[in-house]
Amino acid sequence: MTTIRTLSLASVGAAICLLGGGPAMADDSGFYVGANVGRVLSTYRRNDLDSAVIAAFGGSQGGFALGPSSVEKKHVMWSADVGYMFTRNWGVEASYFDLGSFSYSSFGTKPASGGGTSAVSVTLNTRSHGPAVALVGVLPMSNFWELDARAGAYQAKTTTTYESTIGTLDNPGRVSKTSTALLGGLGTAVTLSSHCTIRLDYVRLEHVKEDLLGRAFNVDLLTAGMAFVF
């Protein structure tokens, strides 16, 4: 369903561009603004989250036993950007990413102080968003089609809301961490008019840090969008 929405939005953007005039080569330099929607292809793996929860409760040596667990990845994400092309081949771009969120839940048991065991449950919801800046390199393949690459950094604010329950004792909370992740990307763009292009991009964010479990994760994004050239 997310993929269908992404393609639909890209189609609407292409139609708007075409209404603005026939295909023509975009300007070699100048400002542009863009918007993209897409999906997160990967974040934390469930095994990594399970290991972190086991460690947080003292591990198997402390008598903790993990039961069933699940991860629900909410893949809807978006980004907006503004950039300036110094030449046809080189430019700089500032962006804002909202990576959506993912949820994790698990159940288990641990020894109770009065003997026996206590039921344990953990739920958490993690969301990351923030600005990014990148150097953009463009390789024109024709007057209307180009390949490009991006390299830069993403300043991620990653917030986790959580709730852990041991027996009848409930412990909710919220933590945030700001970290800088490396950004790399490859993409392609097609010029539809002198002021409009449509895009398809792959973006990789390396080592986005999360505070609650003390882990870092990598994010792979696939996005479609449009850019308006001034």
N, C-alpha and C positions, 0 to 999 in steps of 0.2 A: 504494500500500500504506500509506503514512504517513497519507493522508487517511482511509482505511478505519479504521485504528487510532484516529485522533482521534475520528471519529464514534462508534466502538464504545465508547470510554471515556466520552464524553459521554452516551451512551445508558444505560450502567451507572450513572453518577452520577444521571441523572434517575430511574431506577428506585428507587435507594436513597432519594432525596428523597421520592418518592411513598409509599414504605413508611412514612415518618415521619409521614404525615398528609395530609389533603386540602388542595387549594389554598387559601391564605389570604394576605392581604396581609402582606408582611414588615414588621418594625418600622421606624419612621421613622428612628431613630438607634441607634447602638451599634456594637459591634465585629463584625467578620466576618473569616473566613479563607477563602482560595480556592486552587485549583490549576488549571493550564491546560496543555494540550499543543497542539502545532500544527506549523507548518512555516515555514521561512524562504523568502520569495518572491524575495528578491534580496540579493546581497552584492556582492563584487567581480565585475566583468566580465572575461572572459578577455583581451580586448584591453588592459585596464589592466595586468593582470599581465604580459602579453607585453612591454609598453612598459617596465615596471620592470626586467624581466630584461635586456632589450637595453641599457638604460642602465647597469645594474650591470656588464656586461661590456665597456663602452667604446663601445657603439653600432656602427653600420655603419662609421663613420669609423675605428674600431679594428680592422676586419676581422671583427667578430662577425656571424654569420648565424644567425638563429633558424629552427629547423625546426618539426616538429609540436609542438603543445601541447594540453593538455586540463585541464578543471576538473571535479571531481566534488563536487557540493554534497550534503553530508550534512544533510538538512533537519530531522531530528528535533530538536525543542527543547521545553523545558518552562519553566514559571515557577510560583512560589508567592508568595502575597501575604497580607498582614494589613492591615486598614484600620479606620478609625473614621469613621462618618457623624455629623457634628455635627447635621445636620438631614436632612430627606428629600432635599434638593437639593445639599448640600455635604459633602465629606469629604476625608480624606487617606489615602494608601495607600503602604505600603512593600512592595517586591517583590524577588525574586531571580530573575534570568534566566539560563538556560543556553541559548545559541544553537546548540549543537551545533558542527560543524566543517565545513570544506571543504578539499579537497586540490587541489593544482596540480602539474602536471609538464610539463616541456618539454625539448627537445633542440635542439642546434645545433652549430656549429663556430666555432673561432677560430684565428688564426695560431699555430703552434707556434714556440718559441724557436729550434729547429734547422732551421726550414723546414717547409713543408707545413702541415697543419692538425691540430688536436686536437679530439676529440669532447668536447662539453660536455653535461651533463645537470643538471637542477635539479628537485628535488621539495620540496614544502613542505606542511605541514598546519597550518591556523590554526583556533583555537578562542577564543571570547569568552564570558565569563560575569561576573556581578557583581550588586550591589544597585542598586535604583532607588527613587526617591521621587517621588510625583506628587500633585497636587491633582485631586480628582475632582468633576465636576459632573454632576448627574443630572436628567433631564427625565422625570417620570412621564407615560406616555401613557394608562395605565389603572391599576386596582388591581393588575394582575398583569404589566404590561409597561412597561419603561422604556428610554430611550436615555441614553447617558452619554458623557462626554468626559474625557480625561486629559491633563495637561500637567505635565512635570517633567524629571528628569535621570536618566541611567543612568551609573553608574561602571563602565566596562568594563575588565576585565583581559584583554587579548588576547595569547595566547601562540602563537608560531609555532615549530615544529620543522622543520628543513630539512636537506637534504643536497645539496651541489653537487659535481660531479665534472668535472675537466678532465684528459683523458687517463686516467692511472692515479692521479692525486692526488685523494683524497677529503676533503671538508671538511664534516663534520656539525656541527650546533649547535642552539641553542635561545635565543630571545629573547622577552621579555615587555614589554608597555607598558600602563600604566594611563592611561585618558583619560576625560573626562566628555563624554557625548553627550546632546543634547537628546532628550526623549521626548515624543511626542504620540500620542494614540489616540482612536478612536471605537469604541463598542460598543453592544450591546443585551443585555438580560437579561429573563428570564421567571421569575416567582415560582411555584414549584411547591408550596411549603408555607410555614408561618410562619417556618421556619428555613433554607430552602434555595432557591437560584436556580441556573439554568443560564445560561451566558454565551456570546457570540460576539464576538470583538474583533479589530480591526485596530490594529496598533501600528507606529509609525515611529520608528526610532532614527537620528539624524543625526550623521555624522562620528565614527564609531568608528575610532580610530587603530590602525594596525599598524606595528611598529617595523622589521622586516627590510627591507621595501621602501619604507618611509617614506611610506605612503599612508594615506588615510582612506576609509572606505566607509560607505554608508548601508544600513540593514537594514529590510526590510518583513516584518512578522510577521502571520500569520493564526492565531488560536488559538480553541479551544473549551474550556470548563471549567465548574466549579461553584464556588459560594460558600456557606458555612454562616454564618448570622447568629446571634449570641448574644442 
